């Protein structure tokens, strides 16, 4: 009942009939599934970044301010993705809306943190070997994280008055965080190579996005908004495979002027 109360809207003083909890578009089961998924991602993030970052607490020797800022913003975003659906289940409508308005500040800060980390690493690569094809390919493909996150967040806000779409697009932003966490798990524990871990990550992202899209489409009997995420993941793999092609190198050099 609390979820139903939260999702009811008032327009012109007339209360619309809220969706039922059994509605596959926005049921309590879907919300719980999102909560569990975010918790698993937080655990994966902690495991992945333990050897690469967390274990150096409290001195963090050798790390830059940009890395600290990036870590705080991404963790802040994950915590918001966890708290918001919990508040929905608890019927804390007003608190949910207030925290949601914080995303207008937090989302730009997340984008800024990604930019600063990419810029910092790009400058290191330039000092080590100059603007090689590999560096340009790396830069242009990491830049995509900013684009993916921005598009998904924009859609979440654009559809903020349509809870079923808003919820899915906001949850989709978590896909941007899966890759970095998973790669660091593979590098740190099985000690895979960079190439193997990133290759596994790209395929895993497509598989996860594909399963989520199929299941959500089947439940709702219509094409899921997660299809956009699946498209992003497939595009990511295609771009990586053509990272040294003349066309993509030209795009990469254009992007490089922003850093």
Phi, psi and omega in degrees: 000325181295320177296320181296320179295320182296321188274356176287147183236153176240125179228120179062030178081359179255124180276125178280156178288120182288157177294150178282157180296336180281351179300119183295342181289326184205062180270164177297332177296318178296318180296317178296322178299319178296317180299312180298319181296319179292321177299315178298322179292322177297318178297314179301319180296317180295319179293314183295322184264004181296306182287335185267348185206302191299321184295346180273002174298139007259355187280321181051046179299133177092352180267150183264165177298325180297321179292319177297315180298316180298314180299317181294318182292318181292320177292322176299320180293318179298317180295323177294319178296333178278315185292319187300311177293330175298318179296326177297313180296327181277353180076020181275071187300308186294318179295322176301317181291320180295316178294325179299324179293336177295337180295337178296336177263316185293319182299312176299326178291324175298314179298318178297319181295321177297316179301314184294321179293317178297316180299317180297313180292322179298318179295324177296316179297321178297319180293328183281321185210004179084187185273075180279171177299320180297320180293317179296319178297317179297315183297310185294328181279330175286331177299333182298332179300320178296318182294312181301311182298315182298317181295313182295320179292319178302316180294323178298318180287320180300323181259030183295340178265006175237087191310319183298317179285317180304313182299317183289318180292323178294316178297329181297334180298339179294336180297334179294335184268343183297312184304303181303320181291315182296317180300318182289331173295314183292324180286324188275326188253298172289347181058047173290163176285164178303314183297314182294319182293319179290324177295316177297319181299315181297317179291322180295319179298319178295318180296313181297312180297323179294315180296314180299317180296314181295314181296315181292321178295320180293318181294319186266351179063029174206166183296125184285147173300338178293349176302326178297319178296316178301318177299319177299317182293320177294317178299320179301315180293320179297315180295322179296319181294335181250023187297335180257006177290147183307319182296313182290327176297323178294319177296317180299319180293327175293317178296325182299333180293344179277350183245000000 
